[in-house]
Amino acid sequence: MICPECHAEYLDHINKCGDCNVALVDACILDLPIPEMTWISLPPFEGKVYADMAAEILDKNEIPYYLKMDWTSSAFSIASATLPGETVRIFVPETHQKKAENIVQGIIGNHH
């Protein structure tokens, strides 16, 4: 369920928005615009294992992201700590860049 005014999401058993005091509607029937976002790459990770570790931390901090792997590792589903020359990039919305960089700094290290 979603509020048609403020677009806050609610569990199915709730019928009224606590902020706007209006009746909630089924989220599937709303045609909400997708906000335009500028995605920024974090420093590259050497290996998918390290990128997955960073992605898990971003998940826990509710930071949206997507991973982009090089062709070889993605085509052959190879996951290792380090393959020679393998880089994985994590992209986050520009609005979350500084927080994301601070969070994953321990995995990236200071050599980037």
NORJOPE-V569053 format. One record per residue. N is the residue number from 1. SS is DSSP state (H for helix, E for strand, L for the rest). PSI is psi in degrees with one decimal (999 if undefined). Layout:
{{N & SS & PSI} {N & SS & PSI}}
This chain:
{{1 & L & 146.9} {2 & E & 148.2} {3 & E & 126.3} {4 & L & -14.4} {5 & L & -58.6} {6 & L & -6.4} {7 & L & 21.8} {8 & L & 142.6} {9 & E & 143.6} {10 & L & 159.5} {11 & L & 158.1} {12 & L & -28.8} {13 & L & -6.7} {14 & L & 134.4} {15 & L & -14.3} {16 & E & 139.1} {17 & L & 128.3} {18 & L & -26.0} {19 & L & -46.3} {20 & L & -16.3} {21 & L & 35.6} {22 & L & 158.8} {23 & E & 138.4} {24 & E & 156.6} {25 & E & 161.3} {26 & L & 129.7} {27 & H & -27.0} {28 & H & -26.0} {29 & H & -10.0} {30 & L & 140.3} {31 & L & 78.1} {32 & L & 138.5} {33 & L & 142.6} {34 & L & 123.4} {35 & L & 142.0} {36 & L & 131.2} {37 & L & 145.3} {38 & L & 121.0} {39 & E & 133.9} {40 & E & 138.3} {41 & E & 134.0} {42 & L & 166.2} {43 & L & 145.5} {44 & L & 150.9} {45 & E & 143.8} {46 & L & 86.5} {47 & L & 143.1} {48 & H & -31.0} {49 & H & -45.0} {50 & H & -38.8} {51 & H & -39.7} {52 & H & -37.9} {53 & H & -45.4} {54 & H & -40.5} {55 & H & -38.8} {56 & H & -40.3} {57 & H & -40.2} {58 & H & -40.3} {59 & H & -48.3} {60 & H & -25.2} {61 & L & 9.7} {62 & L & 43.4} {63 & L & 120.8} {64 & L & 149.2} {65 & E & 166.9} {66 & E & 151.5} {67 & E & 143.0} {68 & E & 115.5} {69 & E & 162.4} {70 & L & 164.7} {71 & H & -43.4} {72 & H & -51.9} {73 & H & -33.9} {74 & H & -35.8} {75 & H & -35.8} {76 & L & 8.2} {77 & L & 43.9} {78 & L & 126.5} {79 & L & 115.8} {80 & L & 168.3} {81 & L & -46.1} {82 & L & 125.7} {83 & L & 142.0} {84 & L & 122.2} {85 & L & -1.2} {86 & L & 128.6} {87 & L & 143.5} {88 & E & 132.8} {89 & E & 141.4} {90 & E & 127.9} {91 & E & 135.6} {92 & E & 156.9} {93 & E & 144.4} {94 & H & -33.1} {95 & H & -17.5} {96 & H & 5.8} {97 & H & -53.5} {98 & H & -45.7} {99 & H & -44.0} {100 & H & -42.6} {101 & H & -42.1} {102 & H & -39.3} {103 & H & -43.6} {104 & H & 2.7} {105 & H & -37.6} {106 & H & -29.3} {107 & H & -40.4} {108 & H & -40.8} {109 & L & -177.6} {110 & L & 2.9} {111 & L & 2.1} {112 & L & 999}}
